[in-house]
């Protein structure tokens, strides 16, 4: 697939100018606007530059740490598989990032508390914290 960098740059400019007042919390799952990925980075959904993510840590009312989610089941140390509403998903914990809440598009659901803590424990273990 040919990547449309111009479309992404236009969307980035629009996001930069926007003001958002979104209420969010840890263990919620949201569709967020995400960048155009390069080479081996995990891809977004369709051509809308969006991806479902888990809110791992709320840093402030405007910023958060997130982990991308995938519907492709993967097995490796840096992945955590779980079920959400009868769907198998994978948390890609190796791609943890921090973003501003202007990227929020729509809340999808809240993750089960047990799965949330499993992901946090795996990340802590992998980072030797």
N, CA, C and O of each residue as an XYZ file, in Angstrom:
516
protein
N       0.843     -1.184      0.000
C       0.000      0.000      0.000
C       0.886      1.244      0.000
O       1.811      1.358      0.805
N       0.598      2.165     -0.901
C       1.320      3.434     -0.956
C       0.829      4.334      0.173
O      -0.375      4.487      0.378
N       1.757      4.917      0.891
C       1.408      5.747      2.046
C       1.183      7.186      1.633
O       1.949      7.742      0.846
N       0.136      7.784      2.160
C      -0.254      9.140      1.810
C       0.237     10.108      2.897
O      -0.521     10.478      3.793
N       1.494     10.506      2.809
C       2.086     11.392      3.808
C       1.436     12.775      3.790
O       1.320     13.414      4.836
N       1.018     13.240      2.629
C       0.380     14.559      2.545
C      -0.934     14.583      3.308
O      -1.234     15.555      4.001
N      -1.716     13.523      3.184
C      -2.989     13.439      3.918
C      -2.742     13.436      5.424
O      -3.452     14.097      6.182
N      -1.729     12.687      5.845
C      -1.409     12.648      7.272
C      -0.951     14.023      7.771
O      -1.354     14.452      8.852
N      -0.124     14.707      7.004
C       0.354     16.029      7.423
C      -0.788     17.026      7.549
O      -0.781     17.861      8.454
N      -1.764     16.953      6.658
C      -2.933     17.836      6.738
C      -3.744     17.545      8.005
O      -4.183     18.464      8.697
N      -3.933     16.271      8.296
C      -4.665     15.890      9.501
C      -3.927     16.338     10.755
O      -4.555     16.800     11.708
N      -2.601     16.207     10.767
C      -1.799     16.668     11.906
C      -1.997     18.156     12.157
O      -2.130     18.586     13.303
N      -2.018     18.942     11.084
C      -2.225     20.388     11.221
C      -3.597     20.689     11.821
O      -3.726     21.566     12.675
N      -4.614     19.966     11.374
C      -5.968     20.156     11.916
C      -6.019     19.785     13.398
O      -6.632     20.496     14.194
N      -5.387     18.690     13.764
C      -5.370     18.267     15.170
C      -4.654     19.287     16.047
O      -5.094     19.584     17.158
N      -3.564     19.811     15.545
C      -2.784     20.780     16.311
C      -3.610     22.014     16.670
O      -3.419     22.606     17.732
N      -4.520     22.399     15.788
C      -5.357     23.574     16.002
C      -6.611     23.281     16.835
O      -7.287     24.210     17.278
N      -6.919     22.026     17.046
C      -8.174     21.675     17.726
C      -8.042     21.764     19.244
O      -6.946     21.678     19.798
N      -9.167     21.936     19.890
C      -9.266     21.931     21.346
C     -10.221     20.822     21.740
O     -11.331     20.729     21.215
N      -9.790     19.986     22.662
C     -10.610     18.867     23.078
C     -10.720     18.842     24.588
O      -9.740     19.057     25.301
N     -11.914     18.580     25.060
C     -12.141     18.411     26.485
C     -12.795     17.048     26.672
O     -14.018     16.937     26.761
N     -11.967     16.021     26.729
C     -12.442     14.652     26.793
C     -12.158     14.084     28.176
O     -11.052     14.217     28.701
N     -13.165     13.454     28.756
C     -12.956     12.776     30.030
C     -12.561     11.330     29.745
O     -13.285     10.616     29.051
N     -11.431     10.897     30.269
C     -10.947      9.538     30.037
C     -10.287      9.001     31.294
O      -9.894      9.764     32.177
N     -10.168      7.686     31.368
C      -9.553      7.025     32.508
C      -8.723      5.843     32.074
O      -8.817      5.371     30.941
N      -7.908      5.374     32.998
C      -7.135      4.163     32.765
C      -8.089      2.999     32.533
O      -9.224      2.992     33.010
N      -7.609      2.046     31.810
C      -8.232      0.808     31.350
C      -9.387      0.984     30.394
O     -10.091      0.023     30.085
N      -9.592      2.204     29.920
C     -10.552      2.420     28.832
C      -9.858      2.134     27.497
O      -8.640      2.270     27.374
N     -10.642      1.741     26.518
C     -10.137      1.503     25.176
C     -10.799      2.503     24.243
O     -12.024      2.618     24.210
N      -9.979      3.228     23.482
C     -10.443      4.303     22.599
C      -9.899      4.089     21.190
O      -8.845      3.484     20.999
N     -10.632      4.593     20.223
C     -10.069      4.826     18.892
C      -9.351      6.161     18.999
O      -9.932      7.144     19.459
N      -8.092      6.204     18.577
C      -7.363      7.472     18.557
C      -6.781      7.695     17.166
O      -6.581      6.753     16.399
N      -6.515      8.958     16.861
C      -5.832      9.318     15.626
C      -4.355      9.049     15.841
O      -3.765      9.471     16.836
N      -3.780      8.350     14.907
C      -2.384      7.951     15.040
C      -1.641      8.310     13.756
O      -2.266      8.510     12.715
N      -0.350      8.392     13.821
C       0.475      8.819     12.700
C       0.550      7.773     11.606
O       0.075      6.646     11.744
N       1.150      8.182     10.545
C       1.475      7.272      9.458
C       2.677      6.450      9.904
O       3.716      7.009     10.255
N       2.546      5.152      9.892
C       3.601      4.279     10.390
C       4.679      4.051      9.348
O       4.429      4.093      8.143
N       5.865      3.814      9.835
C       7.008      3.584      8.963
C       7.513      2.152      9.142
O       7.518      1.614     10.249
N       7.921      1.566      8.068
C       8.539      0.236      8.021
C       7.801     -0.794      8.874
O       6.720     -1.244      8.492
N       8.371     -1.181     10.037
C       7.862     -2.295     10.833
C       6.928     -1.892     11.968
O       6.523     -2.740     12.763
N       6.585     -0.621     12.053
C       5.656     -0.197     13.095
C       4.269     -0.757     12.789
O       3.918     -0.986     11.632
N       3.493     -0.972     13.841
C       2.142     -1.504     13.653
C       1.277     -0.498     12.920
O       1.328      0.702     13.189
N       0.494     -0.998     12.005
C      -0.310     -0.126     11.143
C      -1.609      0.319     11.796
O      -2.075     -0.284     12.763
N      -2.178      1.373     11.257
C      -3.447      1.923     11.687
C      -4.562      1.166     10.986
O      -4.313      0.276     10.174
N      -5.789      1.530     11.310
C      -6.952      0.914     10.675
C      -7.369      1.746      9.468
O      -7.578      2.955      9.575
N      -7.485      1.096      8.343
C      -7.958      1.681      7.096
C      -7.145      2.899      6.700
O      -5.933      2.933      6.912
N      -7.793      3.887      6.132
C      -7.090      5.076      5.667
C      -7.416      6.277      6.563
O      -7.214      7.426      6.169
N      -7.912      6.006      7.753
C      -8.335      7.102      8.629
C      -7.305      7.422      9.708
O      -7.562      8.250     10.582
N      -6.148      6.775      9.654
C      -5.089      7.006     10.631
C      -5.598      6.821     12.050
O      -5.355      7.661     12.916
N      -6.297      5.736     12.287
C      -6.782      5.498     13.639
C      -6.491      4.068     14.059
O      -6.295      3.179     13.231
N      -6.470      3.876     15.366
C      -6.153      2.572     15.930
C      -6.796      2.476     17.313
O      -6.894      3.482     18.016
N      -7.234      1.280     17.713
C      -7.734      1.131     19.084
C      -6.554      1.035     20.050
O      -5.573      0.345     19.776
N      -6.656      1.724     21.169
C      -5.579      1.708     22.158
C      -6.147      1.557     23.563
O      -7.291      1.918     23.838
N      -5.324      1.022     24.429
C      -5.641      0.912     25.850
C      -4.995      2.079     26.579
O      -3.801      2.331     26.417
N      -5.783      2.796     27.385
C      -5.221      3.867     28.220
C      -4.571      3.192     29.426
O      -5.261      2.698     30.318
N      -3.255      3.176     29.445
C      -2.517      2.493     30.502
C      -2.349      3.382     31.733
O      -2.457      2.914     32.866
N      -2.087      4.658     31.502
C      -1.841      5.583     32.610
C      -2.285      6.984     32.218
O      -1.870      7.502     31.181
N      -3.124      7.596     33.040
C      -3.530      8.980     32.843
C      -2.498      9.858     33.547
O      -2.338      9.776     34.765
N      -1.800     10.697     32.784
C      -0.768     11.557     33.355
C      -1.337     12.887     33.820
O      -0.888     13.457     34.815
N      -2.332     13.376     33.085
C      -3.011     14.627     33.427
C      -4.371     14.595     32.736
O      -4.737     13.585     32.136
N      -5.112     15.681     32.814
C      -6.403     15.722     32.116
C      -6.219     15.790     30.601
O      -7.183     15.611     29.856
N      -4.997     16.045     30.137
C      -4.728     16.193     28.707
C      -3.784     15.142     28.129
O      -3.728     14.985     26.909
N      -3.041     14.418     28.965
C      -2.042     13.484     28.439
C      -2.208     12.099     29.056
O      -2.732     11.939     30.158
N      -1.739     11.102     28.299
C      -1.886      9.721     28.751
C      -0.839      8.832     28.098
O      -0.290      9.165     27.048
N      -0.569      7.699     28.731
C       0.292      6.671     28.177
C      -0.633      5.572     27.660
O      -1.589      5.182     28.331
N      -0.336      5.084     26.471
C      -1.212      4.095     25.844
C      -0.437      2.946     25.236
O       0.765      3.033     24.983
N      -1.174      1.853     25.008
C      -0.641      0.670     24.341
C      -1.578      0.356     23.181
O      -2.789      0.267     23.382
N      -1.047      0.187     21.970
C      -1.912     -0.153     20.836
C      -2.442     -1.586     20.948
O      -1.798     -2.466     21.520
N      -3.629     -1.787     20.386
C      -4.262     -3.104     20.376
C      -4.375     -3.596     18.943
O      -4.461     -2.804     18.005
N      -4.375     -4.911     18.787
C      -4.476     -5.503     17.465
C      -5.447     -6.681     17.498
O      -5.558     -7.384     18.503
N      -6.140     -6.882     16.392
C      -7.017     -8.049     16.276
C      -6.240     -9.260     15.765
O      -6.791    -10.358     15.679
N      -4.977     -9.070     15.428
C      -4.116    -10.187     15.017
C      -3.449    -10.767     16.264
O      -2.695    -10.080     16.954
N      -3.731    -12.016     16.536
C      -3.182    -12.669     17.720
C      -1.705    -12.979     17.482
O      -1.323    -13.538     16.454
N      -0.883    -12.596     18.471
C       0.563    -12.779     18.355
C       1.078    -13.446     19.623
O       0.518    -13.268     20.704
N       2.127    -14.199     19.479
C       2.745    -14.865     20.629
C       4.212    -14.482     20.696
O       4.998    -14.810     19.808
N       4.558    -13.794     21.746
C       5.924    -13.393     21.997
C       5.920    -12.672     23.329
O       4.855    -12.340     23.848
N       7.061    -12.431     23.878
C       7.174    -11.830     25.201
C       6.513    -10.456     25.291
O       5.971    -10.098     26.337
N       6.553     -9.686     24.208
C       6.074     -8.304     24.238
C       4.601     -8.163     23.855
O       4.134     -7.053     23.601
N       3.871     -9.267     23.811
C       2.443     -9.251     23.489
C       1.653     -9.856     24.645
O       2.130    -10.763     25.327
N       0.442     -9.346     24.858
C      -0.473     -9.942     25.831
C      -1.801    -10.159     25.118
O      -2.431     -9.204     24.663
N      -2.225    -11.417     25.023
C      -3.492    -11.755     24.383
C      -4.599    -11.793     25.431
O      -4.372    -12.211     26.567
N      -5.788    -11.360     25.050
C      -6.939    -11.373     25.957
C      -8.216    -11.373     25.129
O      -8.182    -11.169     23.916
N      -9.342    -11.603     25.798
C     -10.643    -11.580     25.124
C     -11.424    -10.361     25.587
O     -11.435    -10.026     26.772
N     -12.076     -9.706     24.638
C     -12.912     -8.543     24.931
C     -14.190     -8.692     24.123
O     -14.154     -8.704     22.892
N     -15.308     -8.805     24.807
C     -16.597     -8.944     24.122
C     -16.558    -10.029     23.048
O     -16.966     -9.792     21.912
N     -16.075    -11.199     23.397
C     -16.017    -12.369     22.506
C     -15.014    -12.213     21.370
O     -15.009    -13.024     20.444
N     -14.187    -11.212     21.418
C     -13.186    -11.013     20.370
C     -11.800    -11.203     20.973
O     -11.511    -10.689     22.054
N     -10.948    -11.938     20.275
C      -9.569    -12.110     20.722
C      -8.747    -10.913     20.258
O      -8.794    -10.536     19.087
N      -7.997    -10.320     21.179
C      -7.169     -9.160     20.860
C      -5.781     -9.336     21.454
O      -5.564    -10.174     22.328
N      -4.852     -8.536     20.967
C      -3.484     -8.546     21.475
C      -3.067     -7.122     21.826
O      -3.237     -6.200     21.028
N      -2.519     -6.955     23.027
C      -1.917     -5.677     23.429
C      -0.457     -5.711     23.001
O       0.285     -6.625     23.360
N      -0.054     -4.703     22.231
C       1.322     -4.625     21.707
C       2.166     -3.791     22.665
O       2.448     -2.625     22.393
N       2.567     -4.384     23.781
C       3.179     -3.590     24.848
C       4.551     -3.026     24.487
O       5.047     -2.135     25.176
N       5.164     -3.523     23.433
C       6.455     -2.982     23.008
C       6.304     -1.621     22.335
O       7.307     -0.953     22.084
N       5.072     -1.190     22.034
C       4.863      0.099     21.381
C       4.219      1.130     22.310
O       3.454      1.980     21.855
N       4.516      1.061     23.578
C       3.971      1.996     24.553
C       4.384      3.425     24.186
O       5.521      3.663     23.780
N       3.452      4.372     24.333
C       3.710      5.775     23.955
C       2.918      6.735     24.857
O       2.042      6.316     25.613
N       3.241      8.019     24.759
C       2.503      9.081     25.432
C       1.916      9.999     24.372
O       2.585     10.342     23.397
N       0.641     10.402     24.568
C      -0.030     11.304     23.628
C      -0.864     12.345     24.368
O      -1.092     12.261     25.574
N      -1.305     13.320     23.593
C      -2.244     14.349     24.047
C      -3.664     13.885     23.722
O      -3.870     13.126     22.776
N      -4.629     14.338     24.499
C      -6.011     13.875     24.285
C      -6.683     14.444     23.035
O      -7.824     14.080     22.748
N      -6.026     15.311     22.293
C      -6.624     15.776     21.024
C      -6.751     14.635     20.029
O      -7.455     14.762     19.027
N      -6.082     13.531     20.292
C      -6.125     12.380     19.388
C      -7.351     11.490     19.595
O      -7.624     10.624     18.763
N      -8.088     11.684     20.678
C      -9.245     10.832     20.934
C     -10.318     11.002     19.872
O     -10.662     12.122     19.494
N     -10.845      9.877     19.393
C     -11.966      9.899     18.456
C     -13.236      9.392     19.118
O     -14.269     10.060     19.092
N     -13.153      8.191     19.717
C     -14.367      7.599     20.292
C     -13.978      6.526     21.297
O     -13.088      5.714     21.041
N     -14.651      6.529     22.442
C     -14.445      5.477     23.433
C     -15.143      4.211     22.931
O     -16.282      4.261     22.465
N     -14.450      3.083     23.033
C     -15.007      1.815     22.583
C     -15.603      1.048     23.765
O     -16.782      0.695     23.739
N     -14.805      0.789     24.795
C     -15.267      0.069     25.972
C     -14.228      0.176     27.062
O     -13.214      0.854     26.893
N     -14.471     -0.492     28.186
C     -13.496     -0.585     29.264
C     -12.996     -2.012     29.344
O     -13.765     -2.964     29.220
N     -11.704     -2.146     29.552
C     -11.087     -3.461     29.640
C     -11.423     -4.086     30.988
O     -11.597     -3.385     31.985
N     -11.512     -5.393     31.005
C     -11.693     -6.139     32.239
C     -10.515     -5.851     33.171
O      -9.365     -5.818     32.733
N     -10.804     -5.645     34.443
C      -9.768     -5.266     35.406
C      -8.641     -6.305     35.479
O      -7.468     -5.941     35.569
N      -8.988     -7.579     35.442
C      -7.986     -8.650     35.503
C      -7.029     -8.565     34.304
O      -5.816     -8.684     34.470
N      -7.566     -8.362     33.117
C      -6.722     -8.244     31.919
C      -5.838     -7.003     31.984
O      -4.673     -7.038     31.585
N      -6.398     -5.910     32.488
C      -5.635     -4.667     32.616
C      -4.404     -4.884     33.505
O      -3.297     -4.480     33.151
N      -4.608     -5.522     34.654
C      -3.491     -5.742     35.576
C      -2.496     -6.760     35.025
O      -1.304     -6.672     35.320
N      -2.958     -7.714     34.240
C      -2.050     -8.667     33.587
C      -1.111     -7.919     32.641
O       0.091     -8.183     32.614
N      -1.660     -6.992     31.872
C      -0.850     -6.203     30.939
C       0.151     -5.328     31.701
O       1.324     -5.261     31.332
N      -0.307     -4.664     32.758
C       0.597     -3.813     33.538
C       1.731     -4.627     34.167
O       2.884     -4.195     34.167
N       1.401     -5.801     34.700
C       2.421     -6.643     35.318
C       3.436     -7.125     34.284
O       4.636     -7.151     34.558
N       2.960     -7.506     33.096
C       3.874     -7.972     32.048
C       4.814     -6.839     31.635
O       6.015     -7.059     31.477
N       4.281     -5.642     31.463
C       5.111     -4.493     31.079
C       6.148     -4.214     32.166
O       7.325     -4.012     31.865
N       5.721     -4.204     33.406
C       6.648     -3.955     34.516
C       7.753     -5.004     34.543
O       8.922     -4.671     34.741
N       7.395     -6.254     34.346
C       8.372     -7.341     34.332
C       9.364     -7.180     33.167
O      10.570     -7.344     33.352
N       8.863     -6.867     31.995
C       9.729     -6.740     30.821
C      10.679     -5.557     30.922
O      11.785     -5.590     30.381
N      10.244     -4.513     31.614
C      11.109     -3.326     31.780
C      11.972     -3.409     33.033
O      12.744     -2.496     33.325
N      11.837     -4.503     33.767
C      12.594     -4.709     35.004
C      12.395     -3.576     36.003
O      13.352     -3.094     36.608
N      11.150     -3.158     36.168
C      10.843     -2.064     37.110
C      10.480     -2.609     38.484
O      10.194     -1.837     39.399
